[in-house]
Structure formats: structure tokens, C-alpha cells
Amino acid sequence: MPPAWWAQLVPGGRLQAATSAVLRAQIELAAGRLDAAATAAGLATADQLGPHPLAPGALCVLATVALRRGNVRAAAQHVKSYRAAFAANPVTFGSAHFAWVEAQLADAQDGPVGAFEVMTSIYDCLPARRGLLVGDPALAAWMVRTALAVGDRKRAEGVVAGAEQLAAANPEFPTIAAAAEHARGLLHGNAAALVQAAGQHRHPWARASAAEDAGVLLAARGDGDGAIASFDQAMAAYRQAGADRDVARVRSRLRRLGERRSHWRRAARPVFGWASLTDTERSVANLVAEGLTNRQVGERMFLSRHTVDFHLRQVYRKLDITSRVDLTRLVLEQKYEEGLKAERADSR
């Protein structure tokens, strides 16, 4: 007898619609179009279609989008939804990839030790299931970086071995080769390999990650100019991927090298209203609307409390408001309007 979720999917072509939505969400995420990715993933969540096998992929996208934007609380909620709906379900696809999402959340909350604990079973099954590394071009390097951070070089070596075997078996796929080069460069502290990987990666977030890793290594070796160039490349790629939290971290690294980069992108925009806000001001507004204090916003965005205070004053001035309550109301209204626009676009 087919499982209960199957009967929910067959009528009305719902399986086909959900499959299309999840695939579109993953494509949009890879391209850095986070709003479009979240909208597509929302069409295939468990709330709409029940505990079907495609929902984990949608929740992976939603949690990843939240993490890229620095919204750790929203990411935690998506992880919680996954656990509640699918942890006890024997028919669950994408569980290994979701473990990586959980690990990234743990890293944001507790650092590499918590992330490593979440991924221990994935490290240990790689010799038999190295194909798990194919799902995301940044995964192998992330696992190596995390293992090294907790002092487990043996497991880091195991990841590199798996990535290299995959690359050797699939020479026609440059993305797999770039992932192996990235992981190998991290393990051996080879800045040239990391720079090469950053040039080979096609996925913007993976490319940014390799460039940032190269910058960290070059800075540690006293090559300030090389580090700055790599960090600038990382910032550009993280911006392309829509990864605001990562952009903030790299900007902080540049400040430590005596370099300052603007918190906004130059663009023609009105003087007042939501559209007048810079990217940084919009990020501050969204985090404040979530209930974070200015200090917490600063920690999330790698900004000083003074800088957050300044940006919030600018937000109040441009929106003609005077309180966090007013700001929260406007943010919710804006999200509602954006949701309606996305629904109309999707129905065309």
C-alpha cells in the first residue's frame, strides 16, 4: 500500500506543481534570488501540501534563505518545522542536506563545535556515500573548515578524499572539481588553490566562500593586499548570492585590515518611503521588526551599536515614524504587499 502522503499528491496534479516549485526554489537560491526562492519554496511547504517527500527540499531553501539574510530565528523555525513533520517519517528525502542546514544554524547559534556535532554522522558515512557532497558545491569545504576548527584533521582529510574521488570520477563537471580544489586548499592551507577555486566556482555563494577563505589565509600570512583583493571578491559574490550576513562578516574583516567599504550600493532611489532605504537600512529595519535590540542587530550584522543607532535614525526619518511599533507595522505591511505581488506574478 502506498504511503499516506501519496494520495494527497496525485489528485489535481499537486505532485507536479510541488515538484516544479521546489526545483524552481533551488534554482533561484543558487542564483542568489532569495525573494524568488522563498516564494517558490513557500508553494511546496508542509503547511500547504501535508507531509509529502518534497517538503524537506522546500524547508531547506527557506531555512537557507533565512540564514543568508542573517535571520537566525526564522531559520530555527524552519528547522523546527522540519523536525516536527518529518523526523519520525520513514519516507524523508534530502535528510542529509537538511543536516547541513541544521549544522549551519548550529554554527550561527553556538559556533563550530555545535555544527560539528550535528554533522558527525555525515562525516562518518562519507566513505560509503561520498555522493552526498554533490548536493551543494560549498558543502565539502564547509565540512573541512568545521572539522579543522574543532581540531579533527582526520575527518577533514576524509572529506577531501571523498571530494577528490568524486572529481576524478566526474572530470566533465567543473563544479565538482572546484569543490575538491576548495576543500583541498583549506586542508593544506594553500592560498593559491583557494584563489583558483574561487575562480572556478560557478555558484556565487561557493565562489564567495572560497575567496573569503583565501583572504583569511593571506591575511594571516601578512599579505594584506592579497587578502583585501580576495575579500573584495568575496563581498561581490556574497552580494550576488543575496547573503547579507556574509557580506557583513567580510566587511568586518576588511575593517580589521584598515579598509572600509560602504554599507550600501549606489542606486537611484526616492528620498522618502520604503523604496528610499538602502540595503543596510532595510536589513536593520527587518531585524528591529523581529524584536531584536540595537545591540543584537549590531552583533548580527557585524556593526557597532553606534552604527546601528545611526541607521535606525535614518530609517525613522525616511519612513516618517518615531517608534519601533510603527516600524514593525510598516515592515509587516511591506512583506504582505510583496507576498501579494509574488502571488500575482506566479499566477500569470
C-alpha positions as CSV (number, residue, x, y, z in Angstrom):
1,M,0.0,0.0,0.0
2,P,1.4,3.4,-0.9
3,P,2.2,5.8,2.0
4,A,-0.5,8.3,3.2
5,W,1.2,11.3,1.6
6,W,1.0,9.8,-1.9
7,A,-2.8,10.0,-2.1
8,Q,-2.5,13.7,-1.3
9,L,-0.2,14.4,-4.2
10,V,-1.8,12.6,-7.1
11,P,-5.2,14.5,-7.3
12,G,-5.1,17.7,-9.3
13,G,-1.5,17.4,-10.4
14,R,-0.3,18.5,-7.0
15,L,2.8,16.4,-7.1
16,Q,3.8,18.0,-10.4
17,A,3.1,21.5,-9.0
18,A,5.1,20.9,-5.8
19,T,8.0,19.3,-7.8
20,S,8.1,22.4,-10.1
21,A,8.0,24.8,-7.1
22,V,10.8,23.0,-5.2
23,L,13.1,22.8,-8.3
24,R,12.4,26.5,-9.1
25,A,13.2,27.4,-5.5
26,Q,16.5,25.6,-5.6
27,I,17.4,27.3,-8.9
28,E,16.5,30.7,-7.6
29,L,18.6,30.1,-4.5
30,A,21.6,29.0,-6.5
31,A,21.3,32.2,-8.5
32,G,21.1,34.4,-5.4
33,R,17.5,35.5,-6.0
34,L,16.4,35.0,-2.4
35,D,12.9,36.6,-2.6
36,A,12.0,34.4,-5.6
37,A,13.5,31.3,-3.9
38,A,11.5,31.9,-0.8
39,T,8.3,32.5,-2.8
40,A,8.7,29.3,-4.8
41,A,9.6,27.2,-1.7
42,G,6.5,28.6,0.1
43,L,4.3,26.9,-2.5
44,A,5.6,23.5,-1.6
45,T,5.8,23.6,2.2
46,A,4.2,21.1,4.5
47,D,1.5,23.6,5.6
48,Q,0.1,23.6,2.1
49,L,0.6,20.0,0.9
50,G,1.0,17.9,4.0
51,P,3.9,15.7,5.0
52,H,4.9,14.8,1.4
53,P,8.5,13.9,0.4
54,L,9.2,17.2,-1.4
55,A,8.6,19.5,1.6
56,P,12.1,18.9,3.1
57,G,13.6,20.4,0.0
58,A,11.3,23.4,0.3
59,L,12.2,23.8,4.0
60,C,15.9,23.6,3.2
61,V,15.5,26.5,0.8
62,L,13.5,28.6,3.3
63,A,16.0,27.9,6.2
64,T,18.9,28.7,3.9
65,V,17.4,31.9,2.7
66,A,16.9,33.0,6.3
67,L,20.5,32.1,7.2
68,R,21.8,34.0,4.2
69,R,19.9,37.1,5.4
70,G,21.0,36.7,9.0
71,N,17.6,35.8,10.3
72,V,18.6,33.1,12.6
73,R,15.3,33.0,14.4
74,A,13.4,32.3,11.2
75,A,15.9,29.6,10.2
76,A,15.4,27.9,13.5
77,Q,11.6,27.9,13.0
78,H,12.0,26.2,9.6
79,V,14.3,23.6,11.2
80,K,11.8,23.1,13.9
81,S,9.0,22.6,11.4
82,Y,11.1,20.0,9.6
83,R,11.8,18.1,12.8
84,A,8.1,18.1,13.8
85,A,6.8,17.0,10.5
86,F,9.5,14.7,9.2
87,A,11.9,13.5,11.9
88,A,9.7,10.4,12.6
89,N,8.6,9.9,9.0
90,P,10.5,6.9,7.3
91,V,9.8,8.4,3.9
92,T,12.0,11.5,4.1
93,F,14.2,12.7,1.2
94,G,17.0,15.2,1.5
95,S,17.7,14.5,5.2
96,A,21.5,14.6,4.7
97,H,21.3,18.0,3.1
98,F,19.0,19.2,5.8
99,A,21.5,18.1,8.3
100,W,23.9,20.7,6.7
101,V,21.2,23.3,7.1
102,E,20.8,22.4,10.8
103,A,24.6,22.5,11.1
104,Q,24.8,26.0,9.7
105,L,22.1,27.1,12.1
106,A,24.1,25.5,15.0
107,D,27.2,27.3,13.8
108,A,25.3,30.6,13.8
109,Q,24.0,29.9,17.3
110,D,26.8,28.0,19.0
111,G,29.9,28.1,16.8
112,P,31.7,25.2,15.0
113,V,31.5,22.8,17.9
114,G,27.7,22.7,17.7
115,A,27.9,22.5,13.9
116,F,30.3,19.6,14.0
117,E,28.1,17.6,16.4
118,V,25.2,17.9,14.0
119,M,27.3,16.7,11.1
120,T,29.2,13.9,12.8
121,S,27.1,11.1,11.2
122,I,27.6,12.7,7.8
123,Y,31.3,12.8,8.2
124,D,31.4,9.1,9.2
125,C,29.2,7.9,6.3
126,L,31.2,9.7,3.6
127,P,33.5,6.8,2.7
128,A,30.4,4.8,1.6
129,R,28.3,7.8,0.5
130,R,30.6,10.4,-0.9
131,G,27.8,11.3,-3.4
132,L,26.3,13.4,-0.5
133,L,28.9,16.1,-1.4
134,V,27.3,16.6,-4.9
135,G,24.3,18.4,-3.5
136,D,26.0,21.7,-2.9
137,P,29.4,22.9,-4.2
138,A,30.2,24.6,-0.9
139,L,29.5,21.6,1.3
140,A,32.9,19.8,1.2
141,A,34.8,23.0,2.0
142,W,32.4,23.8,4.8
143,M,32.9,20.4,6.3
144,V,36.7,20.7,6.1
145,R,36.6,24.1,7.7
146,T,34.4,23.0,10.5
147,A,36.4,19.8,11.2
148,L,39.6,21.8,11.3
149,A,38.0,24.4,13.6
150,V,37.4,21.7,16.2
151,G,40.8,20.1,15.7
152,D,39.6,16.9,13.9
153,R,42.0,16.8,11.0
154,K,41.3,13.1,10.3
155,R,37.7,13.8,9.4
156,A,38.7,16.8,7.4
157,E,41.1,14.5,5.4
158,G,38.2,12.1,4.9
159,V,36.1,14.9,3.3
160,V,38.9,15.9,1.0
161,A,39.5,12.3,-0.1
162,G,35.8,11.9,-0.9
163,A,35.7,15.2,-2.8
164,E,38.8,14.3,-4.8
165,Q,37.4,10.8,-5.7
166,L,34.2,12.5,-6.9
167,A,36.2,14.9,-9.1
168,A,38.4,12.1,-10.5
169,A,35.3,10.1,-11.4
170,N,33.5,13.1,-13.0
171,P,36.0,15.1,-15.0
172,E,33.3,16.5,-17.2
173,F,31.8,18.5,-14.2
174,P,34.0,21.6,-13.4
175,T,31.8,22.4,-10.4
176,I,32.8,19.1,-8.7
177,A,36.5,19.9,-9.5
178,A,36.2,23.3,-8.0
179,A,34.6,21.9,-4.8
180,A,37.5,19.4,-4.4
181,E,40.1,22.2,-5.0
182,H,38.4,24.4,-2.4
183,A,38.4,21.6,0.2
184,R,42.0,20.6,-0.6
185,G,43.2,24.2,-0.3
186,L,41.6,24.6,3.1
187,L,43.1,21.3,4.4
188,H,46.6,22.2,3.3
189,G,46.5,25.9,3.9
190,N,47.1,26.5,0.1
191,A,46.1,30.1,-0.7
192,A,46.8,29.5,-4.4
193,A,44.4,26.6,-4.5
194,L,41.7,28.7,-2.8
195,V,42.2,31.5,-5.2
196,Q,41.9,29.0,-8.1
197,A,38.8,27.5,-6.6
198,A,37.2,31.0,-6.3
199,G,37.8,31.5,-10.0
200,Q,36.4,28.1,-10.9
201,H,33.2,28.0,-8.8
202,R,30.1,28.9,-10.7
203,H,27.7,29.1,-7.7
204,P,28.1,32.6,-6.3
205,W,28.0,31.6,-2.6
206,A,30.6,28.9,-3.1
207,R,32.7,31.3,-5.0
208,A,32.4,33.8,-2.3
209,S,33.3,31.2,0.4
210,A,36.5,30.2,-1.5
211,A,37.5,33.8,-1.9
212,E,36.9,34.6,1.8
213,D,38.9,31.5,2.8
214,A,41.7,32.7,0.6
215,G,41.5,36.2,2.2
216,V,41.7,34.8,5.7
217,L,44.8,32.7,4.9
218,L,46.5,35.6,3.1
219,A,45.8,38.0,6.0
220,A,47.2,35.5,8.5
221,R,50.4,35.4,6.4
222,G,50.8,39.1,6.3
223,D,49.7,39.6,2.6
224,G,47.4,42.5,3.2
225,D,47.0,43.4,-0.5
226,G,46.2,39.9,-1.5
227,A,43.7,39.5,1.4
228,I,41.9,42.7,0.5
229,A,41.6,41.6,-3.1
230,S,40.2,38.3,-2.1
231,F,37.8,39.8,0.5
232,D,36.5,42.3,-2.2
233,Q,35.9,39.3,-4.5
234,A,34.1,37.5,-1.7
235,M,31.9,40.6,-0.9
236,A,30.9,40.9,-4.6
237,A,29.9,37.2,-4.8
238,Y,28.1,37.2,-1.5
239,R,26.1,40.2,-2.7
240,Q,25.3,38.4,-5.9
241,A,24.0,35.5,-3.7
242,G,21.9,37.8,-1.6
243,A,23.9,36.8,1.5
244,D,23.7,39.9,3.7
245,R,25.0,38.2,6.8
246,D,28.1,37.0,5.0
247,V,28.6,40.4,3.4
248,A,28.6,42.0,6.8
249,R,31.2,39.5,8.1
250,V,33.6,40.1,5.2
251,R,33.2,43.9,5.6
252,S,34.2,43.4,9.2
253,R,37.3,41.5,8.1
254,L,38.2,44.4,5.7
255,R,37.8,46.9,8.5
256,R,40.4,45.0,10.6
257,L,42.8,45.4,7.6
258,G,42.2,49.2,7.7
259,E,39.8,49.1,4.7
260,R,36.3,50.4,4.7
261,R,33.5,49.6,2.3
262,S,30.2,51.3,2.1
263,H,27.1,49.6,3.6
264,W,25.0,50.4,0.6
265,R,25.0,50.0,-3.2
266,R,24.7,53.2,-5.2
267,A,21.2,53.3,-6.8
268,A,18.7,55.9,-7.9
269,R,16.1,55.9,-5.2
270,P,13.5,58.3,-3.8
271,V,14.1,60.5,-0.8
272,F,11.4,59.1,1.5
273,G,9.4,55.9,1.9
274,W,10.4,52.2,1.9
275,A,12.0,52.4,-1.5
276,S,14.3,55.1,-0.2
277,L,16.0,52.8,2.3
278,T,19.5,51.5,1.5
279,D,20.1,47.7,1.7
280,T,21.7,48.1,5.2
281,E,18.8,50.3,6.4
282,R,16.3,47.7,5.2
283,S,18.2,44.9,7.0
284,V,18.3,47.0,10.2
285,A,14.5,47.7,9.9
286,N,13.7,44.0,9.3
287,L,15.8,42.8,12.3
288,V,14.3,45.5,14.6
289,A,10.8,44.4,13.5
290,E,11.7,40.9,14.6
291,G,12.2,42.2,18.1
292,L,16.0,42.5,18.3
293,T,17.6,45.2,20.3
294,N,20.1,47.6,18.6
295,R,22.9,45.7,20.3
296,Q,21.6,42.4,18.9
297,V,21.2,43.9,15.4
298,G,24.8,45.0,15.6
299,E,26.0,41.6,16.5
300,R,24.0,40.0,13.7
301,M,25.3,42.5,11.1
302,F,28.8,42.9,12.5
303,L,28.2,46.6,13.1
304,S,28.8,48.7,16.2
305,R,25.9,49.8,18.3
306,H,26.6,53.4,17.3
307,T,26.3,52.5,13.6
308,V,23.0,50.7,14.1
309,D,21.7,53.7,16.0
310,F,22.6,55.9,13.1
311,H,20.9,53.6,10.5
312,L,17.8,53.3,12.6
313,R,17.5,57.1,12.9
314,Q,17.8,57.3,9.1
315,V,15.0,54.7,8.8
316,Y,12.7,56.6,11.1
317,R,13.4,59.8,9.2
318,K,12.8,58.3,5.8
319,L,9.6,56.5,6.9
320,D,8.4,59.4,8.9
321,I,7.9,57.3,12.1
322,T,9.0,57.7,15.7
323,S,8.8,54.2,17.3
324,R,9.7,50.5,16.9
325,V,6.0,49.7,16.9
326,D,5.4,51.9,13.9
327,L,8.4,50.3,12.2
328,T,7.2,46.8,12.9
329,R,3.7,47.7,11.4
330,L,5.3,49.1,8.2
331,V,7.6,46.1,7.8
332,L,4.7,43.7,8.1
333,E,2.7,45.7,5.6
334,Q,5.6,45.7,3.2
335,K,6.1,42.0,3.4
336,Y,2.3,41.5,2.9
337,E,2.4,43.6,-0.3
338,E,5.5,41.8,-1.6
339,G,3.7,38.5,-1.0
340,L,0.7,39.6,-3.0
341,K,2.9,40.8,-5.9
342,A,4.7,37.4,-5.9
343,E,1.4,35.6,-6.0
344,R,0.2,37.7,-8.9
345,A,3.4,37.1,-10.8
346,D,3.2,33.4,-10.2
347,S,-0.4,33.1,-11.4
348,R,0.4,34.6,-14.8
